[in-house]
Amino acid sequence: MLMLLFQINNQRYAIASQQIVEVIPLVNLTKLPHTPEYFAGVFNYRGRIIPVIDLCQLMGNQSCVEHLSTRIILINHWDRDATEESTPHIMGLMAQRVIETLQKSDIDLVEVDIQIDKPPYLGKMIVDEQGMIQCLHVEYLLSEVQQAYLVAEVHSEYK
């Protein structure tokens, strides 16, 4: 499995490449009023208005720093009540140090056996020569309420 790596507060994270549509450089985002801090804004992607979540703000309580390696990771995102015929939404995830990939098999992923209240988006871990990498389940990054709010906010703002 090919994984895209990035960092939040000097911690490494990974997203499985099959969830990724495209990785693009930072673009000018339009900030919408009355949105949470982690909502970086929206932009036009091939005629579609795409919401962008600042992962550094969502997971680390401080905004992503604009470096050359700060990117927007476009992912397919389905509504929780989606059927097989449903078409996915595209959502952007802003992250830092989006500069490398890693090839790992499922047997290389280690289950974390610590009984703590962890967010559902935190998955298994990868251990390599540089340390640990936390895998993310992007489908769980936002709660159902947050997802519905973002979709409604983006569509109402641009109708």
DSSP file (Angstrom, degrees, kcal/mol; ACC not computed):
  #  RESIDUE AA STRUCTURE BP1 BP2  ACC     N-H-->O    O-->H-N    N-H-->O    O-->H-N    TCO  KAPPA ALPHA  PHI   PSI    X-CA   Y-CA   Z-CA
    1    1 A M              0   0    0      0, 0.0   103,-2.9     0, 0.0     2,-0.5   0.000 360.0 360.0 360.0 131.9    0.0    0.0    0.0
    2    2 A L  E     -A  103   0A   0    101,-0.2    15,-3.1    99,-0.1     2,-0.4  -0.762 360.0-165.4 -90.1 130.0    1.4    3.4   -1.0
    3    3 A M  E     -AB 102  16A   0     99,-2.9    99,-2.3    -2,-0.5     2,-0.5  -0.933  15.4-139.6-119.2 138.3    1.1    6.0    1.8
    4    4 A L  E     -AB 101  15A   0     11,-2.9    11,-1.9    -2,-0.4     2,-0.3  -0.853  24.9-149.1 -93.9 128.5    1.4    9.8    1.5
    5    5 A L  E     +AB 100  14A   0     95,-2.7    95,-0.6    -2,-0.5    94,-0.3  -0.725  25.1 155.8-101.3 148.3    3.3   11.3    4.5
    6    6 A F  E     - B   0  13A   0      7,-2.0     7,-2.8    -2,-0.3     2,-0.4  -0.935  29.4-118.1-155.4 174.9    3.0   14.7    6.1
    7    7 A Q  E     -AB  96  12A   0     89,-2.9    89,-1.2    -2,-0.3     2,-0.4  -0.933  16.1-176.4-127.8 148.0    3.6   16.4    9.4
    8    8 A I  E >  S- B   0  11A   0      3,-2.2     3,-2.0    -2,-0.4    -2,-0.0  -0.965  85.7 -16.4-135.7 120.9    1.6   18.2   12.1
    9    9 A N  T 3  S-     0   0    0     -2,-0.4     3,-0.1     1,-0.3    -1,-0.0   0.900 127.6 -54.9  49.3  47.3    3.6   19.7   15.0
   10   10 A N  T 3  S+     0   0    0      1,-0.2     2,-0.4     0, 0.0    -1,-0.3   0.565 113.3 120.4  64.0  11.3    6.6   17.6   14.1
   11   11 A Q  E <   -B    8   0A   0     -3,-2.0    -3,-2.2   122,-0.0     2,-0.3  -0.874  61.7-128.1-101.9 139.0    4.6   14.3   14.2
   12   12 A R  E     -Bc   7 133A   0    120,-0.6   122,-2.3    -2,-0.4     2,-0.3  -0.680  27.9-179.5 -91.5 141.2    4.4   12.2   11.1
   13   13 A Y  E     -Bc   6 134A   0     -7,-2.8    -7,-2.0    -2,-0.3     2,-0.3  -0.893  10.0-152.2-132.4 161.2    1.1   11.1    9.6
   14   14 A A  E     -Bc   5 135A   0    120,-2.0   122,-2.6    -2,-0.3     2,-0.4  -0.992   5.9-164.6-139.4 145.6    0.1    9.0    6.6
   15   15 A I  E     -B    4   0A   0    -11,-1.9   -11,-2.9    -2,-0.3     2,-0.1  -0.994  34.7-110.0-125.6 135.4   -2.9    8.7    4.3
   16   16 A A  E >   -B    3   0A   0    120,-0.5     3,-1.7    -2,-0.4     4,-0.3  -0.431  24.9-131.8 -64.1 134.4   -3.4    5.8    2.0
   17   17 A S  G >  S+     0   0    0    -15,-3.1     3,-1.6     1,-0.3    -1,-0.1   0.751  99.9  70.4 -64.7 -25.4   -3.0    6.9   -1.6
   18   18 A Q  G 3  S+     0   0    0    -16,-0.3    -1,-0.3     1,-0.3   -15,-0.1   0.676  96.7  54.5 -68.2 -13.4   -6.2    5.2   -2.8
   19   19 A Q  G <  S+     0   0    0     -3,-1.7    57,-1.7    56,-0.1     2,-0.4   0.553  93.2  92.4 -89.2  -9.4   -8.1    7.9   -0.9
   20   20 A I  E <   -F   75   0B   0     -3,-1.6    55,-0.3    -4,-0.3     3,-0.1  -0.720  46.1-178.6 -96.9 132.8   -6.3   10.7   -2.6
   21   21 A V  E    S-     0   0B   0     53,-3.4     2,-0.3    -2,-0.4    54,-0.2   0.871  71.0 -31.1 -86.4 -48.3   -7.5   12.5   -5.8
   22   22 A E  E     -F   74   0B   0     52,-1.2    52,-3.2     2,-0.0     2,-0.5  -0.971  48.3-129.5-167.2 154.6   -4.5   14.8   -6.2
   23   23 A V  E     +F   73   0B   0     -2,-0.3    50,-0.2    50,-0.2    -3,-0.0  -0.984  34.7 178.8-115.3 125.0   -1.9   16.8   -4.2
   24   24 A I  E     -F   72   0B   0     48,-2.7    48,-2.8    -2,-0.5     3,-0.1  -0.858  30.6-102.5-125.2 157.6   -1.7   20.5   -5.2
   25   25 A P  E     -F   71   0B   0      0, 0.0    46,-0.2     0, 0.0    -1,-0.1  -0.240  59.7 -73.4 -66.7 166.8    0.3   23.5   -4.0
   26   26 A L        -     0   0    0     44,-0.7     2,-0.3    42,-0.1    45,-0.0  -0.351  55.7-169.5 -59.6 141.9   -1.4   26.0   -1.8
   27   27 A V        -     0   0    0     -3,-0.1     2,-0.4    44,-0.0    -1,-0.0  -0.835  36.2 -80.6-125.7 166.2   -3.9   28.2   -3.6
   28   28 A N        -     0   0    0     -2,-0.3     2,-0.4     1,-0.0    13,-0.0  -0.567  51.4-155.3 -68.8 125.8   -5.7   31.4   -2.5
   29   29 A L        -     0   0    0     -2,-0.4     2,-0.7    11,-0.1    14,-0.2  -0.813  12.3-133.1-105.9 144.7   -8.6   30.3   -0.4
   30   30 A T  B     -G   42   0B   0     12,-2.9    12,-1.9    -2,-0.4     2,-0.4  -0.874  23.3-141.0 -95.0 117.2  -11.8   32.2    0.2
   31   31 A K        -     0   0    0     -2,-0.7    10,-0.1    10,-0.2     9,-0.1  -0.637  12.7-143.9 -79.7 131.2  -12.7   32.3    3.9
   32   32 A L    >   -     0   0    0     -2,-0.4     3,-0.6     7,-0.2     7,-0.1  -0.735  21.7-108.8 -94.2 144.5  -16.4   31.9    4.6
   33   33 A P  T 3  S+     0   0    0      0, 0.0    -1,-0.1     0, 0.0     0, 0.0  -0.326  95.5  20.4 -69.4 154.8  -17.9   33.7    7.5
   34   34 A H  T 3  S+     0   0    0      1,-0.2    -2,-0.0    -2,-0.0     0, 0.0   0.818  90.1 135.0  60.8  36.6  -19.1   31.9   10.7
   35   35 A T    <   -     0   0    0     -3,-0.6    -1,-0.2     4,-0.1    -4,-0.0  -0.818  60.3 -95.6-111.7 155.7  -16.9   28.8   10.1
   36   36 A P    >   -     0   0    0      0, 0.0     3,-1.6     0, 0.0    -1,-0.1  -0.195  37.6-106.0 -64.6 161.0  -14.7   27.0   12.6
   37   37 A E  T 3  S+     0   0    0      1,-0.3    21,-0.1    20,-0.1    20,-0.1   0.841 118.4  58.0 -55.6 -38.0  -11.0   27.8   13.0
   38   38 A Y  T 3  S+     0   0    0     19,-0.2    16,-3.4    15,-0.1     2,-1.0   0.597  82.8  93.6 -74.2  -9.7  -10.0   24.6   11.2
   39   39 A F  E <   - H   0  53B   0     -3,-1.6    14,-0.2    14,-0.2    -7,-0.2  -0.742  55.9-174.6 -86.5 103.5  -12.0   25.5    8.1
   40   40 A A  E     -     0   0B   0     12,-1.8     2,-0.3    -2,-1.0    -1,-0.2   0.782  43.9-101.3 -72.9 -27.9   -9.3   27.2    5.9
   41   41 A G  E     - H   0  52B   0     11,-1.1    11,-2.6   -10,-0.1     2,-0.3  -0.934  36.1 -74.1 140.8-163.7  -11.7   28.2    3.2
   42   42 A V  E     -GH  30  51B   0    -12,-1.9   -12,-2.9    -2,-0.3     2,-0.3  -0.891  33.1-174.9-131.2 160.4  -12.9   27.2   -0.3
   43   43 A F  E     - H   0  50B   0      7,-1.4     7,-2.9    -2,-0.3     2,-0.6  -0.975  34.0 -98.8-150.7 164.4  -11.4   27.3   -3.8
   44   44 A N  E     - H   0  49B   0     -2,-0.3     2,-0.6     5,-0.2     5,-0.2  -0.761  36.0-179.1 -88.4 118.2  -12.5   26.6   -7.4
   45   45 A Y  E >  S- H   0  48B   0      3,-3.3     3,-1.4    -2,-0.6    -2,-0.0  -0.911  73.2 -35.3-121.4 101.9  -11.2   23.2   -8.5
   46   46 A R  T 3  S-     0   0    0     -2,-0.6    -1,-0.1     1,-0.3     3,-0.1   0.878 125.5 -42.9  53.2  43.4  -12.1   22.4  -12.1
   47   47 A G  T 3  S+     0   0    0      1,-0.3     2,-0.4     0, 0.0    -1,-0.3   0.458 119.4 106.5  86.3   1.4  -15.5   24.1  -11.7
   48   48 A R  E <  S-H   45   0B   0     -3,-1.4    -3,-3.3     2,-0.0     2,-0.6  -0.911  70.1-126.7-113.9 141.6  -16.3   22.7   -8.3
   49   49 A I  E     -H   44   0B   0     -2,-0.4    -5,-0.2    -5,-0.2    41,-0.2  -0.786  31.6-163.3 -87.0 119.1  -16.2   24.6   -5.0
   50   50 A I  E     -H   43   0B   0     -7,-2.9    -7,-1.4    -2,-0.6     2,-0.2  -0.903  11.5-139.8-111.9 124.1  -13.9   22.6   -2.7
   51   51 A P  E     -H   42   0B   0      0, 0.0    41,-3.2     0, 0.0     2,-0.4  -0.568  17.8-151.6 -76.5 145.8  -13.8   23.0    1.1
   52   52 A V  E     -Hi  41  92B   0    -11,-2.6   -12,-1.8    -2,-0.2   -11,-1.1  -0.981   3.9-156.8-124.9 127.4  -10.4   22.9    2.7
   53   53 A I  E     -Hi  39  93B   0     39,-3.1    41,-3.2    -2,-0.4     2,-1.0  -0.871  16.7-135.2-101.2 131.0   -9.7   21.7    6.3
   54   54 A D  E  >  - i   0  94B   0    -16,-3.4     4,-2.7    -2,-0.5     3,-0.3  -0.767  17.1-166.8 -84.8 103.1   -6.5   22.9    8.0
   55   55 A L  H  > S+     0   0    0     39,-2.0     4,-2.8    -2,-1.0     5,-0.5   0.840  85.3  57.6 -63.2 -33.4   -5.2   19.6    9.5
   56   56 A C  H  > S+     0   0    0     38,-0.5     4,-2.0     2,-0.2     6,-1.1   0.911 112.2  41.2 -62.9 -41.2   -2.7   21.5   11.7
   57   57 A Q  H  > S+     0   0    0     -3,-0.3     4,-1.2     4,-0.3    -2,-0.2   0.911 116.8  48.3 -71.7 -43.5   -5.5   23.5   13.2
   58   58 A L  H  < S+     0   0    0     -4,-2.7    -2,-0.2   -20,-0.2    -3,-0.2   0.910 129.0  21.2 -63.9 -43.8   -7.9   20.6   13.5
   59   59 A M  H  < S+     0   0    0     -4,-2.8    -2,-0.2    -5,-0.2    -3,-0.2   0.677 136.9  28.8-102.3 -20.6   -5.5   18.2   15.2
   60   60 A G  H  < S-     0   0    0     -4,-2.0    -3,-0.2    -5,-0.5    -2,-0.2   0.389  93.8-122.6-125.5   2.8   -2.8   20.6   16.6
   61   61 A N  S  < S+     0   0    0     -4,-1.2     2,-0.3    -5,-0.2    -4,-0.3   0.726  82.8  87.0  59.8  26.4   -4.6   23.8   17.4
   62   62 A Q  S    S-     0   0    0     -6,-1.1    -2,-0.2    -8,-0.1    -3,-0.1  -0.967  81.5-104.1-150.5 143.9   -2.4   26.0   15.3
   63   63 A S        -     0   0    0     -2,-0.3     2,-0.1    -7,-0.1   -25,-0.1  -0.188  42.0 -94.4 -65.9 152.3   -2.6   26.9   11.6
   64   64 A C        -     0   0    0      1,-0.1     2,-0.4    30,-0.1    -1,-0.1  -0.393  39.7-122.3 -60.9 140.6   -0.4   25.3    9.0
   65   65 A V        -     0   0    0     -3,-0.1     2,-1.5    -2,-0.1    -1,-0.1  -0.719  25.1-116.0 -85.7 137.2    2.7   27.4    8.2
   66   66 A E        +     0   0    0     -2,-0.4     2,-0.2    30,-0.1    -1,-0.1  -0.602  55.9 148.6 -81.6  92.0    2.9   28.4    4.5
   67   67 A H    >   -     0   0    0     -2,-1.5     3,-1.4     1,-0.0    -3,-0.0  -0.669  63.9-102.0-109.7 169.7    6.1   26.7    3.3
   68   68 A L  T 3  S+     0   0    0      1,-0.3   -42,-0.1    -2,-0.2    -2,-0.0   0.813 124.7  53.2 -61.0 -28.6    6.8   25.3   -0.1
   69   69 A S  T 3  S+     0   0    0    -44,-0.1    29,-2.6     2,-0.1     2,-0.5   0.449  82.2 105.4 -89.3   0.0    6.1   21.9    1.2
   70   70 A T    <   +     0   0    0     -3,-1.4   -44,-0.7    26,-0.2     2,-0.3  -0.712  53.5 170.3 -79.7 126.7    2.7   22.9    2.6
   71   71 A R  E     -FJ  25  95B   0     24,-2.1    24,-2.3    -2,-0.5     2,-0.6  -0.810  39.2-117.9-133.4 168.1    0.1   21.4    0.3
   72   72 A I  E     -FJ  24  94B   0    -48,-2.8   -48,-2.7    -2,-0.3     2,-0.7  -0.970  25.5-154.4-109.8 120.7   -3.6   20.7   -0.2
   73   73 A I  E     -FJ  23  93B   0     20,-3.0    20,-2.0    -2,-0.6     2,-0.5  -0.859   9.4-149.3 -96.5 114.5   -4.3   17.0   -0.4
   74   74 A L  E     -FJ  22  92B   0    -52,-3.2   -53,-3.4    -2,-0.7   -52,-1.2  -0.748  21.9-179.1 -88.2 126.1   -7.6   16.5   -2.3
   75   75 A I  E     -FJ  20  91B   0     16,-2.9    16,-2.3    -2,-0.5     2,-0.4  -0.888  32.1-111.1-123.5 153.2   -9.5   13.4   -1.1
   76   76 A N  E     - J   0  90B   0    -57,-1.7     2,-0.4    -2,-0.3    14,-0.2  -0.676  37.9-170.8 -77.0 137.1  -12.7   11.7   -2.1
   77   77 A H  E     - J   0  89B   0     12,-3.2    12,-3.6    -2,-0.4     2,-0.3  -0.982   6.9-162.7-137.5 121.6  -15.2   12.1    0.6
   78   78 A W        -     0   0    0     -2,-0.4     2,-0.1    10,-0.2    -2,-0.0  -0.784  27.8-109.6-102.6 147.2  -18.6   10.3    0.8
   79   79 A D    >   -     0   0    0     -2,-0.3     3,-1.8     1,-0.1     7,-0.1  -0.388  33.2-114.3 -64.3 152.7  -21.5   11.3    3.0
   80   80 A R  T 3  S+     0   0    0      1,-0.3    -1,-0.1    64,-0.1    -2,-0.0   0.831 117.7  47.2 -60.9 -32.3  -22.1    8.9    5.9
   81   81 A D  T 3  S+     0   0    0      2,-0.0    -1,-0.3     0, 0.0    -2,-0.1   0.121  86.1 138.1 -96.4  22.0  -25.5    7.9    4.4
   82   82 A A    <   -     0   0    0     -3,-1.8     2,-0.2     1,-0.1    -4,-0.1  -0.325  41.8-146.0 -68.8 147.6  -24.1    7.5    0.9
   83   83 A T    >   -     0   0    0      4,-0.0     3,-1.2     1,-0.0    -4,-0.1  -0.524  34.6 -94.9-102.3 176.3  -25.1    4.5   -1.3
   84   84 A E  T 3  S+     0   0    0      1,-0.3    -2,-0.1    -2,-0.2    -1,-0.0   0.799 126.4  52.9 -62.9 -27.1  -22.9    2.6   -3.8
   85   85 A E  T 3  S+     0   0    0      2,-0.1    -1,-0.3     0, 0.0    -3,-0.0   0.590  86.2 111.3 -83.6 -10.7  -24.3    4.8   -6.5
   86   86 A S    <   -     0   0    0     -3,-1.2    -4,-0.0     1,-0.1    -8,-0.0  -0.300  65.6-132.0 -65.9 145.1  -23.4    8.1   -4.7
   87   87 A T        -     0   0    0      1,-0.0    -1,-0.1   -10,-0.0    -2,-0.1  -0.802  26.8-116.4 -95.2 141.9  -20.7   10.2   -6.1
   88   88 A P        -     0   0    0      0, 0.0     2,-0.2     0, 0.0   -10,-0.2  -0.345  16.8-128.3 -75.4 155.9  -18.1   11.4   -3.7
   89   89 A H  E     - J   0  77B   0    -12,-3.6   -12,-3.2    -2,-0.1     2,-0.5  -0.624  23.2-125.7 -86.9 158.8  -17.5   15.0   -2.7
   90   90 A I  E     - J   0  76B   0     -2,-0.2     2,-0.4   -14,-0.2   -14,-0.2  -0.943  29.3-176.1-106.8 133.3  -13.9   16.2   -3.0
   91   91 A M  E     - J   0  75B   0    -16,-2.3   -16,-2.9    -2,-0.5     2,-0.4  -0.967  17.9-133.6-126.8 143.9  -12.5   17.8    0.2
   92   92 A G  E     -iJ  52  74B   0    -41,-3.2   -39,-3.1    -2,-0.4     2,-0.5  -0.798  11.2-162.4 -99.1 139.9   -9.1   19.4    0.6
   93   93 A L  E     -iJ  53  73B   0    -20,-2.0   -20,-3.0    -2,-0.4     2,-0.4  -0.972  10.8-149.9-119.8 114.5   -6.8   18.7    3.6
   94   94 A M  E     +iJ  54  72B   0    -41,-3.2   -39,-2.0    -2,-0.5   -38,-0.5  -0.716  29.3 160.3 -86.1 130.0   -4.1   21.3    4.2
   95   95 A A  E     - J   0  71B   0    -24,-2.3   -24,-2.1    -2,-0.4     3,-0.3  -0.953  33.4-115.2-146.1 163.0   -0.9   19.8    5.7
   96   96 A Q  E    S+A    7   0A   0    -89,-1.2   -89,-2.9    -2,-0.3   -26,-0.2  -0.661  86.8  16.2-100.9 155.4    2.8   20.6    6.1
   97   97 A R  E     +     0   0A   0     -2,-0.2     2,-1.6   -91,-0.2     3,-0.3   0.893  65.9 169.0  50.9  49.7    5.8   18.8    4.8
   98   98 A V  E     +     0   0A   0    -29,-2.6    -1,-0.2    -3,-0.3   -92,-0.2  -0.671  33.8 118.6 -87.9  81.9    3.9   16.8    2.2
   99   99 A I  E     +     0   0A   0     -2,-1.6     2,-0.3   -94,-0.3    -1,-0.2   0.459  56.5  42.7-132.5  -3.6    7.0   15.7    0.4
  100  100 A E  E     -A    5   0A   0    -95,-0.6   -95,-2.7    -3,-0.3     2,-0.3  -0.976  51.5-148.9-148.2 161.1    7.3   11.9    0.5
  101  101 A T  E     -A    4   0A   0     -2,-0.3     2,-0.4   -97,-0.2   -97,-0.2  -0.807  11.9-154.0-121.0 165.9    5.5    8.6    0.1
  102  102 A L  E     -A    3   0A   0    -99,-2.3   -99,-2.9    -2,-0.3     2,-0.6  -0.994   9.7-141.6-144.3 132.7    6.1    5.3    1.7
  103  103 A Q  E     +A    2   0A   0     -2,-0.4     2,-0.3  -101,-0.2  -101,-0.2  -0.868  35.3 157.8 -97.6 118.3    5.3    1.8    0.5
  104  104 A K        -     0   0    0   -103,-2.9     2,-0.2    -2,-0.6    -2,-0.1  -0.979  32.6-133.8-138.4 150.6    4.1   -0.5    3.3
  105  105 A S    >   -     0   0    0     -2,-0.3     3,-1.7     1,-0.1     4,-0.4  -0.590  35.6-103.2 -96.4 166.8    2.0   -3.7    3.4
  106  106 A D  G >  S+     0   0    0      1,-0.3     3,-1.2    -2,-0.2    -1,-0.1   0.809 120.8  61.1 -59.1 -30.2   -0.8   -4.3    5.8
  107  107 A I  G 3  S+     0   0    0      1,-0.2    -1,-0.3     3,-0.0    -3,-0.0   0.692  95.7  61.9 -73.1 -15.6    1.4   -6.5    8.0
  108  108 A D  G <  S+     0   0    0     -3,-1.7    19,-0.5     2,-0.1     2,-0.4   0.607  84.7  94.1 -81.0 -12.2    3.7   -3.5    8.5
  109  109 A L  E <   -D  126   0A   0     -3,-1.2     2,-0.5    -4,-0.4    17,-0.2  -0.698  66.8-151.5 -86.3 130.1    0.9   -1.6   10.3
  110  110 A V  E     -D  125   0A   0     15,-3.5    15,-3.0    -2,-0.4     2,-0.3  -0.867  10.2-130.2-108.0 129.6    0.9   -2.0   14.0
  111  111 A E        -     0   0    0     -2,-0.5     2,-0.7    13,-0.2    13,-0.1  -0.573  21.7-128.7 -73.9 136.8   -2.3   -1.8   16.2
  112  112 A V        -     0   0    0     -2,-0.3     2,-0.3    11,-0.1    -1,-0.1  -0.808  18.2-164.2 -89.4 115.6   -1.9    0.6   19.1
  113  113 A D        +     0   0    0     -2,-0.7     2,-0.5     2,-0.1    -1,-0.1  -0.217  45.5 122.7 -96.9  43.8   -3.0   -1.4   22.2
  114  114 A I        -     0   0    0     -2,-0.3     2,-1.6     2,-0.1    -2,-0.1  -0.921  59.0-138.9-106.5 126.7   -3.4    1.6   24.5
  115  115 A Q        +     0   0    0     -2,-0.5     2,-0.3     2,-0.1    -2,-0.1  -0.612  55.0 124.6 -88.5  82.1   -6.9    2.0   26.0
  116  116 A I  S    S-     0   0    0     -2,-1.6     2,-1.3     2,-0.0    -2,-0.1  -0.892  73.7 -93.3-130.5 162.7   -7.4    5.7   25.8
  117  117 A D        +     0   0    0     -2,-0.3    -2,-0.1     3,-0.0     0, 0.0  -0.672  57.3 172.8 -76.7 100.8  -10.1    7.9   24.2
  118  118 A K        -     0   0    0     -2,-1.3    -2,-0.0     4,-0.1     0, 0.0  -0.857  39.3 -98.1-111.0 148.6   -8.6    8.5   20.9
  119  119 A P    >   -     0   0    0      0, 0.0     3,-1.8     0, 0.0    22,-0.1  -0.311  32.8-120.6 -59.9 145.7  -10.3   10.2   17.9
  120  120 A P  T 3  S+     0   0    0      0, 0.0    21,-0.1     0, 0.0    20,-0.1   0.686 108.0  67.9 -64.7 -17.0  -11.7    7.7   15.4
  121  121 A Y  T 3  S+     0   0    0     19,-0.4    16,-2.7    20,-0.1     2,-0.6   0.620  78.3  93.8 -79.5 -10.4   -9.6    9.1   12.6
  122  122 A L  E <   + E   0 136A   0     -3,-1.8    14,-0.2    14,-0.2     3,-0.1  -0.733  57.0 171.9 -84.5 121.1   -6.4    7.7   14.3
  123  123 A G  E     -     0   0A   0     12,-3.4   -11,-0.1    -2,-0.6    -1,-0.1   0.040  37.9 -35.8-105.2-147.3   -5.5    4.3   12.9
  124  124 A K  E     -     0   0A   0     10,-0.1    11,-2.6   -13,-0.1    -1,-0.3  -0.118  60.1-117.4 -71.7 172.9   -2.6    1.9   13.1
  125  125 A M  E     -DE 110 134A   0    -15,-3.0   -15,-3.5     9,-0.2     2,-0.4  -0.813  10.8-148.3-114.8 153.8    1.0    3.0   13.3
  126  126 A I  E     -DE 109 133A   0      7,-2.6     7,-2.6    -2,-0.3     2,-0.5  -0.975  11.9-156.1-116.1 135.4    4.0    2.4   11.1
  127  127 A V  E     + E   0 132A   0    -19,-0.5     5,-0.2    -2,-0.4     2,-0.2  -0.960  24.1 156.9-113.6 125.7    7.4    2.2   12.7
  128  128 A D  E >   - E   0 131A   0      3,-2.9     3,-1.4    -2,-0.5    -2,-0.0  -0.703  59.8 -77.7-132.5-172.4   10.5    3.0   10.5
  129  129 A E  T 3  S+     0   0    0      1,-0.3     3,-0.1    -2,-0.2    -2,-0.0   0.697 128.2  51.0 -65.3 -18.4   14.1    4.1   11.1
  130  130 A Q  T 3  S-     0   0    0      1,-0.3     2,-0.4     3,-0.0    -1,-0.3   0.520 120.0 -97.7 -95.4  -6.9   13.0    7.7   11.8
  131  131 A G  E <   - E   0 128A   0     -3,-1.4    -3,-2.9     2,-0.0     2,-0.3  -0.979  64.5 -16.8 132.5-144.2   10.3    6.8   14.4
  132  132 A M  E     - E   0 127A   0     -2,-0.4  -120,-0.6    -5,-0.2     2,-0.4  -0.772  42.4-160.6-109.4 149.9    6.6    6.3   14.3
  133  133 A I  E     -cE  12 126A   0     -7,-2.6    -7,-2.6    -2,-0.3     2,-0.5  -0.997  14.2-142.0-128.5 126.0    4.0    7.4   11.7
  134  134 A Q  E     -cE  13 125A   0   -122,-2.3  -120,-2.0    -2,-0.4     2,-0.3  -0.778  15.4-140.4 -90.1 124.6    0.3    7.6   12.6
  135  135 A C  E     -c   14   0A   0    -11,-2.6   -12,-3.4    -2,-0.5     2,-0.4  -0.630  16.1-145.3 -82.9 142.3   -2.1    6.5    9.9
  136  136 A L  E     - E   0 122A   0   -122,-2.6     2,-0.8    -2,-0.3  -120,-0.5  -0.872  12.4-148.0-110.8 142.0   -5.3    8.5    9.4
  137  137 A H    >   -     0   0    0    -16,-2.7     3,-2.1    -2,-0.4     4,-0.2  -0.895  17.1-166.6 -99.8  98.4   -8.7    7.3    8.4
  138  138 A V  G >  S+     0   0    0     -2,-0.8     3,-1.5     1,-0.3     4,-0.4   0.768  79.9  69.7 -63.5 -24.9   -9.8   10.4    6.5
  139  139 A E  G 3  S+     0   0    0      1,-0.3    -1,-0.3     2,-0.1     3,-0.1   0.690 103.3  45.1 -66.0 -15.7  -13.4    9.3    6.5
  140  140 A Y  G <  S+     0   0    0     -3,-2.1   -19,-0.4     1,-0.1    -1,-0.3   0.292  80.5 102.2-108.6   8.3  -13.5   10.0   10.3
  141  141 A L  S <  S+     0   0    0     -3,-1.5     2,-0.4    -4,-0.2    -2,-0.1   0.888  86.5  35.9 -60.8 -39.1  -11.8   13.3   10.4
  142  142 A L  S    S-     0   0    0     -4,-0.4    -1,-0.1    -3,-0.1     0, 0.0  -0.905  87.1-118.0-117.4 144.0  -15.0   15.3   10.8
  143  143 A S     >  -     0   0    0     -2,-0.4     4,-2.7     1,-0.1     5,-0.2  -0.242  36.2-103.0 -68.3 166.3  -18.1   14.3   12.7
  144  144 A E  H  > S+     0   0    0      1,-0.2     4,-2.6     2,-0.2     5,-0.2   0.889 124.0  51.6 -58.6 -39.9  -21.4   13.8   10.8
  145  145 A V  H  > S+     0   0    0      2,-0.2     4,-2.4     1,-0.2    -1,-0.2   0.932 111.1  46.7 -63.5 -46.0  -22.5   17.2   12.1
  146  146 A Q  H  > S+     0   0    0      2,-0.2     4,-2.6     1,-0.2    -2,-0.2   0.905 112.7  50.3 -63.4 -41.9  -19.4   19.0   10.9
  147  147 A Q  H  X S+     0   0    0     -4,-2.7     4,-2.4     2,-0.2     5,-0.2   0.941 112.0  46.5 -61.4 -48.3  -19.6   17.2    7.5
  148  148 A A  H  X S+     0   0    0     -4,-2.6     4,-2.5     1,-0.2     5,-0.2   0.897 112.5  51.6 -61.5 -40.5  -23.2   18.3    7.0
  149  149 A Y  H  X S+     0   0    0     -4,-2.4     4,-3.0    -5,-0.2    -2,-0.2   0.930 110.7  47.0 -62.2 -47.1  -22.4   21.8    8.1
  150  150 A L  H  X S+     0   0    0     -4,-2.6     4,-2.6     2,-0.2     5,-0.3   0.923 113.7  46.8 -64.2 -44.9  -19.5   22.2    5.7
  151  151 A V  H  X S+     0   0    0     -4,-2.4     4,-2.3     1,-0.2     5,-0.2   0.937 116.5  44.9 -62.6 -45.7  -21.4   20.8    2.7
  152  152 A A  H  X S+     0   0    0     -4,-2.5     4,-2.7    -5,-0.2     5,-0.2   0.912 113.8  49.9 -64.1 -43.1  -24.4   23.0    3.5
  153  153 A E  H  X S+     0   0    0     -4,-3.0     4,-2.0    -5,-0.2    -2,-0.2   0.923 112.9  45.6 -62.9 -46.4  -22.2   26.1    4.1
  154  154 A V  H  X S+     0   0    0     -4,-2.6     4,-1.3    -5,-0.2    -1,-0.2   0.926 116.4  45.1 -64.4 -44.8  -20.3   25.7    0.9
  155  155 A H  H  < S+     0   0    0     -4,-2.3    -2,-0.2    -5,-0.3    -1,-0.2   0.887 114.6  47.4 -70.1 -37.4  -23.4   25.0   -1.2
  156  156 A S  H >< S+     0   0    0     -4,-2.7     3,-0.8     1,-0.2    -1,-0.2   0.860 110.6  52.7 -71.6 -33.1  -25.4   27.8    0.3
  157  157 A E  H 3< S+     0   0    0     -4,-2.0    -1,-0.2    -5,-0.2    -2,-0.2   0.794 116.3  38.5 -70.5 -28.8  -22.6   30.3    0.0
  158  158 A Y  T 3<        0   0    0     -4,-1.3    -1,-0.2     1,-0.2    -2,-0.2   0.061 360.0 360.0-117.1  25.4  -22.1   29.6   -3.8
  159  159 A K    <         0   0    0     -3,-0.8    -1,-0.2    -4,-0.1    -2,-0.1   0.428 360.0 360.0 -93.4 360.0  -25.7   29.2   -5.1
